[in-house]
Amino acid sequence: QVQLVESGGASVQAGGSLRLSCAASGNPYRTYSNYCMAWFRQAPGKEREGVAAVYAGGGTTYYADSVKDRFTVSQDAAKKTLYLQMNSLKPEDTAMYYCATSRCRLDYGEHWDDRYEYNIWGQGTQVTVSS
């Protein structure tokens, strides 16, 4: 069974930085490069939204407009880990951050931020940004 475990969430002041990690395990990850991975976030009372994603094996990356030029998504295939480097954090970035994965589809780029694209989710890690 595939598992995703997020870590790195914390409370920081506006303008600060955090790096989130998502460690993957389980048999399908023998072919880790066949999977697309994404970060989502959900604030209280709001819908879960896509933040950033990476195509199989560390290929094309995708970002929500709200985080472009501030967040960077990356993968370490050897460690089977997905990262999200978050800089210039704002109070509106406060949310529970989730890692998700699915086998890549050819039209993944058109659906990367659709939560129903993913069938495996982590438990989440909390990020709180104070002003």
C-alpha positions in Angstrom: 0.0 0.0 0.0 1.4 3.4 -1.0 1.7 5.9 1.8 2.6 9.6 1.8 3.8 11.3 5.0 4.2 15.1 5.1 6.4 17.0 7.4 7.8 20.5 7.9 4.7 22.5 8.8 5.2 25.2 11.5 4.1 28.6 12.7 6.1 31.5 11.1 5.8 35.2 10.7 4.9 36.8 7.4 7.9 37.1 5.1 9.4 33.9 6.5 10.2 30.6 4.8 9.4 26.9 5.2 10.2 23.7 3.4 7.6 21.0 3.4 8.5 17.4 2.7 6.4 14.4 1.5 8.0 11.0 1.8 6.5 8.2 -0.4 6.7 4.5 0.4 5.0 1.4 -0.9 5.4 -1.0 -3.8 4.2 1.2 -6.7 7.1 3.5 -5.9 9.4 1.0 -7.5 8.4 3.0 -10.5 8.4 6.4 -8.8 9.0 8.2 -12.0 5.6 7.1 -13.4 3.7 9.1 -10.8 2.7 12.8 -10.7 2.7 14.5 -7.4 1.2 17.6 -6.0 0.7 19.8 -3.0 -2.8 21.0 -2.0 -3.9 23.2 0.8 -7.1 23.7 2.7 -7.9 26.6 5.0 -10.8 26.4 7.4 -14.1 26.9 5.6 -12.5 26.8 2.2 -12.2 24.3 -0.6 -9.0 22.3 -1.0 -6.9 24.0 -3.7 -3.9 22.9 -5.7 -0.7 24.7 -4.9 2.0 23.1 -7.0 2.6 19.9 -8.9 5.3 18.1 -10.7 5.0 15.7 -13.7 6.6 12.3 -13.5 10.2 12.0 -12.6 10.7 15.7 -11.9 9.5 17.0 -15.2 7.2 19.9 -15.8 6.1 21.9 -12.8 2.8 23.7 -12.2 1.8 26.4 -9.8 -1.2 28.2 -8.7 -1.1 31.9 -9.6 -1.2 32.8 -5.9 2.1 31.1 -5.2 4.1 31.7 -8.4 7.5 33.2 -7.8 7.3 32.4 -4.0 6.9 28.6 -3.9 9.1 26.0 -5.6 8.2 22.3 -6.0 10.9 19.7 -6.5 11.5 15.9 -6.2 14.3 13.8 -5.0 13.8 10.5 -6.8 16.4 8.7 -4.8 14.7 9.6 -1.6 11.2 9.3 -3.0 10.5 12.6 -1.5 8.5 15.6 -2.8 9.4 19.1 -1.5 7.7 22.5 -1.4 9.9 25.4 -0.7 7.8 28.3 0.5 9.3 31.8 0.6 7.8 35.2 1.3 5.0 33.6 3.2 1.7 35.5 3.7 -1.0 35.1 6.3 -3.3 33.9 3.5 -1.0 30.9 3.0 -2.2 29.6 6.4 -3.7 26.2 5.8 -3.3 22.5 6.2 -1.0 21.3 3.4 -1.5 17.9 1.8 0.7 15.9 -0.5 -1.1 13.8 -3.2 -0.2 11.5 -6.0 -1.5 9.5 -8.9 -0.3 7.8 -12.1 0.3 10.5 -14.7 -2.2 11.0 -17.5 -1.1 12.5 -20.8 -3.3 15.5 -20.2 -2.1 15.9 -16.6 -1.2 19.6 -17.1 -4.9 20.4 -17.7 -6.0 18.7 -14.5 -3.1 19.0 -12.1 -5.1 21.1 -9.6 -8.2 18.9 -9.6 -8.3 17.1 -6.3 -10.2 14.2 -7.9 -7.2 13.6 -10.1 -5.4 12.0 -7.1 -6.2 8.8 -5.4 -3.5 8.8 -2.7 -3.2 11.5 0.0 -1.1 12.2 3.0 -2.4 13.2 6.4 -1.4 16.8 6.1 0.9 19.3 7.8 -0.2 22.6 9.3 1.3 25.9 8.1 0.4 29.0 10.1 1.6 32.4 9.0 1.1 35.4 11.4 1.2 39.0 10.4 
